[in-house]
Amino acid sequence: MGPLARPRQHVIDRKELYVNLEARIQYLHSFIDFSSNDIEALISGSKYIKQLIPAIVNIVYQKLLQYDITARGLETRSTSYEGPVDDNLNENSPQIQHRKKFLRGYLAKLCSDPSTMEFWEYLDKVGMMHTGRGREHPLHIEYVHIGACLAFIQDTLTEALLSHPRLRMDKKIALVRAIGKVIWVQNDLFAKYYVRDGDEFAEEMEKREVEPEGFLHGKKILDDIEEGLPSSAACPFSDLSAAAKADACTGCGDKTEKENGCTKALPLRPHVETN
């Protein structure tokens, strides 16, 4: 007689994953071990992430404008459009400044309170909005660019947090792990609107209403964080001594430049063009 099979610890209703957002979030949280420790790390570390947001937003848009296909999406609201891109489109163009505003608000939302369902509902709405739904002016961004951009944001945040001169290593690890889990849940909430899994439940899935950006269920939930923040990618470690900056801001420039004062954004990797 063979050994008795161990009962499964978790029983998941497949249909619920597609028709019930809360059930999907609970499953993801359980699978990736997103716990109260992660929530605590995000809330206590939010001030450090918010210091990084202006620089990260500039870095992300510098990257998006380097490629014609992602620049085309910013100009035409669709990455499948194959016409020419305006050569004059740059970081100071009105539509780019508008997009930066919402990326700043979105990144600030990522480090707000993830213990509320509203937090995850908004991330779900962000996923939906990039597939032409829920907006008065539809936006169609193909998933390959979404995944690449999320990876770039996570990599930039990870490098910046790990090089922070004031955070203890255990705090850095906790914050990097927590923000990584949130970004991967966001990735799933993008993917659910692109892949065809669960299509048989389409008629039972929640229908989203058209709302302005930054709103959920008729309520504004993104804070306007532009006031009091630098518009340039100023180094968030700029209040340190020259010696501390030289040690902390790896990647900000050559040694002479670091000793004379930090003039660049957060550690900019060599592959990120800034001009």
DRENDO-1510 file (C-alpha; in Angstrom, 1 decimal, always signed):
<recs>
REC; n; res; u; v; w
REC; 1; MET; +0.0; +0.0; +0.0 .
REC; 2; GLY; +1.5; +3.3; -1.1 .
REC; 3; PRO; +1.9; +6.4; +1.1 .
REC; 4; LEU; -1.1; +8.5; +1.6 .
REC; 5; ALA; -1.3; +11.6; -0.6 .
REC; 6; ARG; -0.9; +14.9; +1.3 .
REC; 7; PRO; -4.0; +17.1; +1.0 .
REC; 8; ARG; -3.5; +20.4; -0.8 .
REC; 9; GLN; -3.1; +23.4; +1.5 .
REC; 10; HIS; -4.9; +25.7; -0.8 .
REC; 11; VAL; -7.9; +25.1; -3.0 .
REC; 12; ILE; -8.4; +27.7; -5.7 .
REC; 13; ASP; -11.6; +28.3; -7.7 .
REC; 14; ARG; -10.3; +28.9; -11.3 .
REC; 15; LYS; -13.3; +30.9; -12.3 .
REC; 16; GLU; -13.0; +33.3; -9.3 .
REC; 17; LEU; -9.5; +34.2; -10.6 .
REC; 18; TYR; -11.1; +35.8; -13.6 .
REC; 19; VAL; -14.4; +37.2; -12.3 .
REC; 20; ASN; -13.4; +38.3; -8.8 .
REC; 21; LEU; -10.5; +40.7; -8.5 .
REC; 22; GLU; -10.2; +40.3; -4.7 .
REC; 23; ALA; -9.9; +36.5; -5.1 .
REC; 24; ARG; -7.2; +36.9; -7.7 .
REC; 25; ILE; -5.2; +39.3; -5.5 .
REC; 26; GLN; -5.5; +37.0; -2.5 .
REC; 27; TYR; -4.2; +34.1; -4.6 .
REC; 28; LEU; -1.3; +36.2; -5.8 .
REC; 29; HIS; -0.5; +37.4; -2.3 .
REC; 30; SER; -0.5; +33.9; -1.0 .
REC; 31; PHE; +1.7; +32.5; -3.8 .
REC; 32; ILE; +4.4; +35.2; -3.6 .
REC; 33; ASP; +4.2; +35.5; +0.2 .
REC; 34; PHE; +3.1; +39.1; +0.2 .
REC; 35; SER; +2.6; +39.7; +3.9 .
REC; 36; SER; +2.3; +42.3; +6.6 .
REC; 37; ASN; +6.1; +42.5; +6.6 .
REC; 38; ASP; +6.0; +43.8; +3.0 .
REC; 39; ILE; +3.2; +46.2; +3.8 .
REC; 40; GLU; +5.2; +47.6; +6.7 .
REC; 41; ALA; +8.4; +47.9; +4.5 .
REC; 42; LEU; +6.5; +49.8; +1.8 .
REC; 43; ILE; +4.8; +52.2; +4.3 .
REC; 44; SER; +7.9; +52.9; +6.3 .
REC; 45; GLY; +10.1; +53.2; +3.2 .
REC; 46; SER; +7.7; +55.3; +1.2 .
REC; 47; LYS; +9.6; +58.5; +2.0 .
REC; 48; TYR; +12.7; +57.1; +0.4 .
REC; 49; ILE; +10.9; +56.0; -2.8 .
REC; 50; LYS; +9.1; +59.4; -3.1 .
REC; 51; GLN; +12.5; +61.1; -3.0 .
REC; 52; LEU; +13.5; +59.1; -6.0 .
REC; 53; ILE; +10.3; +59.6; -8.1 .
REC; 54; PRO; +11.2; +62.8; -10.0 .
REC; 55; ALA; +14.5; +61.3; -11.2 .
REC; 56; ILE; +13.0; +57.9; -12.0 .
REC; 57; VAL; +10.3; +59.5; -14.1 .
REC; 58; ASN; +12.8; +61.4; -16.1 .
REC; 59; ILE; +14.9; +58.3; -16.6 .
REC; 60; VAL; +11.9; +56.3; -17.8 .
REC; 61; TYR; +10.9; +58.9; -20.3 .
REC; 62; GLN; +14.4; +59.3; -21.6 .
REC; 63; LYS; +14.3; +55.6; -22.2 .
REC; 64; LEU; +10.9; +55.6; -23.9 .
REC; 65; LEU; +11.9; +58.4; -26.3 .
REC; 66; GLN; +15.0; +56.5; -27.4 .
REC; 67; TYR; +12.9; +54.0; -29.4 .
REC; 68; ASP; +10.6; +55.0; -32.3 .
REC; 69; ILE; +7.9; +52.4; -31.4 .
REC; 70; THR; +7.5; +53.6; -27.8 .
REC; 71; ALA; +7.8; +57.3; -28.8 .
REC; 72; ARG; +5.1; +56.6; -31.3 .
REC; 73; GLY; +2.9; +55.3; -28.6 .
REC; 74; LEU; +3.4; +58.5; -26.6 .
REC; 75; GLU; +2.5; +60.6; -29.6 .
REC; 76; THR; -0.3; +58.7; -31.2 .
REC; 77; ARG; -1.6; +56.7; -28.2 .
REC; 78; SER; -1.0; +53.4; -30.1 .
REC; 79; THR; +2.2; +51.4; -30.5 .
REC; 80; SER; +0.7; +49.5; -33.5 .
REC; 81; TYR; +0.5; +52.8; -35.6 .
REC; 82; GLU; +3.3; +52.6; -38.2 .
REC; 83; GLY; +3.5; +56.1; -39.4 .
REC; 84; PRO; +6.3; +58.6; -38.8 .
REC; 85; VAL; +7.1; +60.0; -35.4 .
REC; 86; ASP; +7.5; +63.7; -34.8 .
REC; 87; ASP; +11.2; +64.3; -34.6 .
REC; 88; ASN; +10.6; +67.3; -32.3 .
REC; 89; LEU; +9.0; +65.1; -29.6 .
REC; 90; ASN; +11.1; +65.4; -26.5 .
REC; 91; GLU; +10.9; +65.5; -22.7 .
REC; 92; ASN; +9.6; +69.1; -22.8 .
REC; 93; SER; +6.8; +68.4; -25.2 .
REC; 94; PRO; +3.3; +69.1; -23.7 .
REC; 95; GLN; +2.1; +65.5; -24.1 .
REC; 96; ILE; +5.3; +64.1; -22.4 .
REC; 97; GLN; +5.0; +66.6; -19.5 .
REC; 98; HIS; +1.4; +65.4; -19.1 .
REC; 99; ARG; +2.4; +61.7; -19.1 .
REC; 100; LYS; +5.2; +62.4; -16.6 .
REC; 101; LYS; +2.7; +63.9; -14.2 .
REC; 102; PHE; +0.7; +60.7; -14.2 .
REC; 103; LEU; +3.7; +58.5; -13.9 .
REC; 104; ARG; +4.8; +60.5; -10.8 .
REC; 105; GLY; +1.3; +60.0; -9.3 .
REC; 106; TYR; +1.4; +56.3; -10.2 .
REC; 107; LEU; +4.8; +55.7; -8.6 .
REC; 108; ALA; +3.6; +57.5; -5.5 .
REC; 109; LYS; +0.6; +55.3; -5.4 .
REC; 110; LEU; +2.8; +52.2; -5.5 .
REC; 111; CYS; +4.3; +53.2; -2.1 .
REC; 112; SER; +1.0; +54.1; -0.5 .
REC; 113; ASP; -1.0; +51.6; +1.7 .
REC; 114; PRO; -1.3; +48.2; -0.1 .
REC; 115; SER; -3.4; +46.8; +2.7 .
REC; 116; THR; -6.5; +48.3; +1.1 .
REC; 117; MET; -8.4; +46.8; -1.8 .
REC; 118; GLU; -8.6; +50.2; -3.4 .
REC; 119; PHE; -4.8; +50.1; -3.9 .
REC; 120; TRP; -5.1; +46.9; -6.0 .
REC; 121; GLU; -8.3; +48.1; -7.8 .
REC; 122; TYR; -6.3; +51.0; -9.1 .
REC; 123; LEU; -3.5; +48.8; -10.3 .
REC; 124; ASP; -6.1; +46.7; -12.1 .
REC; 125; LYS; -7.5; +49.8; -13.7 .
REC; 126; VAL; -4.1; +50.9; -14.9 .
REC; 127; GLY; -3.7; +47.5; -16.6 .
REC; 128; MET; -7.1; +47.9; -18.3 .
REC; 129; MET; -6.5; +51.5; -19.4 .
REC; 130; HIS; -3.6; +50.5; -21.7 .
REC; 131; THR; -5.8; +48.2; -23.8 .
REC; 132; GLY; -8.2; +50.9; -25.1 .
REC; 133; ARG; -10.8; +50.5; -22.4 .
REC; 134; GLY; -12.0; +52.7; -19.6 .
REC; 135; ARG; -10.8; +56.0; -21.2 .
REC; 136; GLU; -12.5; +58.7; -23.2 .
REC; 137; HIS; -9.5; +58.8; -25.4 .
REC; 138; PRO; -8.4; +55.2; -25.9 .
REC; 139; LEU; -4.7; +54.2; -25.3 .
REC; 140; HIS; -3.4; +51.0; -27.0 .
REC; 141; ILE; +0.0; +49.9; -25.8 .
REC; 142; GLU; +1.1; +46.4; -26.8 .
REC; 143; TYR; +2.1; +44.1; -23.9 .
REC; 144; VAL; +5.8; +43.7; -25.0 .
REC; 145; HIS; +6.4; +47.4; -24.2 .
REC; 146; ILE; +4.5; +47.2; -20.9 .
REC; 147; GLY; +6.6; +44.3; -19.7 .
REC; 148; ALA; +9.8; +46.0; -20.8 .
REC; 149; CYS; +8.9; +49.3; -19.1 .
REC; 150; LEU; +7.9; +47.6; -15.8 .
REC; 151; ALA; +11.3; +45.7; -15.8 .
REC; 152; PHE; +13.1; +48.9; -16.4 .
REC; 153; ILE; +11.3; +50.7; -13.6 .
REC; 154; GLN; +12.0; +47.8; -11.2 .
REC; 155; ASP; +15.6; +47.7; -12.1 .
REC; 156; THR; +16.0; +51.5; -11.7 .
REC; 157; LEU; +14.3; +51.4; -8.3 .
REC; 158; THR; +16.3; +48.4; -7.1 .
REC; 159; GLU; +19.6; +50.0; -8.0 .
REC; 160; ALA; +18.7; +53.3; -6.4 .
REC; 161; LEU; +17.4; +51.8; -3.2 .
REC; 162; LEU; +20.4; +49.4; -2.8 .
REC; 163; SER; +22.8; +52.4; -3.2 .
REC; 164; HIS; +20.9; +54.6; -0.7 .
REC; 165; PRO; +23.5; +55.8; +1.9 .
REC; 166; ARG; +21.2; +56.0; +4.8 .
REC; 167; LEU; +19.2; +52.8; +4.8 .
REC; 168; ARG; +20.4; +49.8; +6.7 .
REC; 169; MET; +20.9; +46.7; +4.5 .
REC; 170; ASP; +18.0; +44.8; +6.1 .
REC; 171; LYS; +15.7; +47.7; +5.3 .
REC; 172; LYS; +17.0; +47.9; +1.8 .
REC; 173; ILE; +16.3; +44.2; +1.3 .
REC; 174; ALA; +12.8; +44.4; +2.7 .
REC; 175; LEU; +11.9; +47.4; +0.6 .
REC; 176; VAL; +13.3; +46.0; -2.6 .
REC; 177; ARG; +11.5; +42.7; -2.0 .
REC; 178; ALA; +8.2; +44.4; -1.3 .
REC; 179; ILE; +8.3; +46.8; -4.2 .
REC; 180; GLY; +9.3; +43.9; -6.5 .
REC; 181; LYS; +6.2; +41.9; -5.4 .
REC; 182; VAL; +3.9; +44.9; -6.0 .
REC; 183; ILE; +5.4; +45.4; -9.5 .
REC; 184; TRP; +4.9; +41.7; -10.3 .
REC; 185; VAL; +1.3; +41.9; -9.2 .
REC; 186; GLN; +0.9; +44.9; -11.4 .
REC; 187; ASN; +2.5; +42.9; -14.3 .
REC; 188; ASP; -0.2; +40.3; -13.8 .
REC; 189; LEU; -2.9; +42.9; -13.7 .
REC; 190; PHE; -1.6; +44.1; -17.1 .
REC; 191; ALA; -1.4; +40.6; -18.5 .
REC; 192; LYS; -5.0; +39.7; -17.6 .
REC; 193; TYR; -6.2; +42.2; -20.1 .
REC; 194; TYR; -3.9; +41.0; -22.9 .
REC; 195; VAL; -3.9; +37.2; -22.6 .
REC; 196; ARG; -7.0; +35.1; -23.5 .
REC; 197; ASP; -7.0; +32.9; -20.5 .
REC; 198; GLY; -10.5; +32.8; -18.9 .
REC; 199; ASP; -12.2; +34.1; -22.0 .
REC; 200; GLU; -15.1; +31.7; -21.3 .
REC; 201; PHE; -16.0; +33.9; -18.3 .
REC; 202; ALA; -15.9; +37.2; -20.3 .
REC; 203; GLU; -19.6; +38.0; -19.9 .
REC; 204; GLU; -19.3; +37.6; -16.1 .
REC; 205; MET; -16.2; +39.8; -15.7 .
REC; 206; GLU; -16.6; +43.2; -14.1 .
REC; 207; LYS; -17.3; +46.0; -16.6 .
REC; 208; ARG; -15.3; +49.1; -16.0 .
REC; 209; GLU; -16.7; +52.6; -16.4 .
REC; 210; VAL; -14.9; +55.4; -18.3 .
REC; 211; GLU; -13.2; +57.7; -15.9 .
REC; 212; PRO; -10.5; +60.4; -16.0 .
REC; 213; GLU; -7.0; +59.3; -15.2 .
REC; 214; GLY; -6.2; +59.2; -11.5 .
REC; 215; PHE; -9.8; +58.4; -10.6 .
REC; 216; LEU; -11.4; +55.2; -9.2 .
REC; 217; HIS; -15.2; +54.8; -8.8 .
REC; 218; GLY; -15.6; +58.5; -9.3 .
REC; 219; LYS; -13.0; +59.5; -6.6 .
REC; 220; LYS; -9.6; +61.1; -7.2 .
REC; 221; ILE; -7.0; +58.8; -5.7 .
REC; 222; LEU; -3.8; +60.0; -7.2 .
REC; 223; ASP; -2.2; +62.8; -5.3 .
REC; 224; ASP; -0.7; +65.7; -7.2 .
REC; 225; ILE; +2.9; +65.4; -6.1 .
REC; 226; GLU; +4.3; +67.9; -8.5 .
REC; 227; GLU; +4.4; +70.7; -5.9 .
REC; 228; GLY; +7.6; +71.0; -4.0 .
REC; 229; LEU; +9.4; +68.4; -6.1 .
REC; 230; PRO; +12.2; +69.2; -8.5 .
REC; 231; SER; +11.3; +69.1; -12.2 .
REC; 232; SER; +14.8; +67.9; -13.1 .
REC; 233; ALA; +16.4; +64.6; -12.1 .
REC; 234; ALA; +18.2; +66.0; -9.2 .
REC; 235; CYS; +20.0; +63.6; -7.0 .
REC; 236; PRO; +18.0; +62.8; -3.9 .
REC; 237; PHE; +21.3; +62.4; -2.0 .
REC; 238; SER; +22.4; +66.0; -2.7 .
REC; 239; ASP; +22.2; +67.1; +0.9 .
REC; 240; LEU; +25.0; +64.8; +1.9 .
REC; 241; SER; +28.7; +65.9; +2.2 .
REC; 242; ALA; +30.9; +65.7; -0.8 .
REC; 243; ALA; +32.7; +62.6; +0.6 .
REC; 244; ALA; +29.4; +60.9; +1.4 .
REC; 245; LYS; +28.1; +61.6; -2.1 .
REC; 246; ALA; +31.2; +60.2; -3.7 .
REC; 247; ASP; +30.7; +57.0; -1.8 .
REC; 248; ALA; +26.9; +56.8; -2.2 .
REC; 249; CYS; +26.1; +58.0; -5.7 .
REC; 250; THR; +27.8; +55.3; -7.7 .
REC; 251; GLY; +27.2; +55.9; -11.3 .
REC; 252; CYS; +26.6; +59.7; -11.0 .
REC; 253; GLY; +29.7; +60.5; -13.0 .
REC; 254; ASP; +33.4; +60.3; -12.7 .
REC; 255; LYS; +35.2; +60.7; -9.4 .
REC; 256; THR; +36.1; +64.3; -9.8 .
REC; 257; GLU; +32.5; +65.3; -10.6 .
REC; 258; LYS; +31.2; +63.4; -7.6 .
REC; 259; GLU; +33.7; +65.1; -5.3 .
REC; 260; ASN; +32.7; +68.6; -6.6 .
REC; 261; GLY; +29.0; +68.0; -6.2 .
REC; 262; CYS; +26.4; +65.6; -7.5 .
REC; 263; THR; +25.0; +66.9; -10.8 .
REC; 264; LYS; +23.3; +63.9; -12.2 .
REC; 265; ALA; +20.2; +61.9; -11.4 .
REC; 266; LEU; +20.2; +58.8; -9.3 .
REC; 267; PRO; +22.8; +56.3; -10.3 .
REC; 268; LEU; +22.3; +56.4; -14.1 .
REC; 269; ARG; +23.5; +53.2; -15.7 .
REC; 270; PRO; +25.9; +53.6; -18.7 .
REC; 271; HIS; +23.2; +52.2; -21.0 .
REC; 272; VAL; +20.8; +55.1; -20.1 .
REC; 273; GLU; +21.5; +58.0; -22.5 .
REC; 274; THR; +20.7; +61.3; -20.8 .
REC; 275; ASN; +21.3; +63.7; -23.7 .
</recs>
